[in-house]
Amino acid sequence: MSTTVTKNITKKSKREQIIEAAFKLFAENGFFATGVDLIMREAAVSKRTLYNYFPSKNELIVAVLQHYHASCQQHFASIMDFENKSARENIRALFEDAQTWFGNPNFYGCLAVNAMSEFSGKDQAIVKACQDFKQWEIALLTSITKQLDDQYPDLLACKLFILLEGMSSIAQVNKAGFPLNVGALADETIDRHLQKH
């Protein structure tokens, strides 16, 4: 029994090692520009080991996108507090964290957006992983806006999502973060929405 457990741990460790190496390279270089040989060197695994876990590069990309999704879920859960913070405070925390991320020199844009730009119409599994991530983002924002006294929380969540996506694109192109206070922009978006509705 102990031998079986050890083997499973080793396999999981190797798999995660490959995914994390691929994640770094895909983020920095893009998907098509990153070859399997480079991933092997970064992960310090043989081609046989890599293909044992991921028979194709596209399957690895799906796993990397799922890893990205899970990491973001865990990170956002750590910065928001639904029990002790108001909806506005949680939205501001999310946007201020995003501003820090956008200003990071290692910010290469949203991995799901980057993948969609390279694989739209080419690989349904990759497209679905990207769509799942974006749908989760909108669902997260909606779960927060529903705590506000508002008749149209879905619409407000959509506005905040568009604001976040736009800021991400600008930061990715400019490579200099976002020049405005994004927390204040989120507050302004909420105020304008509530005034109209």
Secondary structure, 3 states (H helix, E strand, C coil): CHHHHHHHHHHHHHHHHHHHHHHHHHHHHCCCCCCHHHHHHHHCCCHHHHHHHCCCHHHHHHHHHHHHHHHHHHHHHHHCCCCCCCHHHHHHHHHHHHHHHHCCCCCCCCHHHHHHHHHCCCCHHHHHHHHHHHHHHHHHHHHHHCCCCCCCHHHHHHHHHHHHHHHHHHHHHHCCCCCCCHHHHHHHHHHHHHHHC
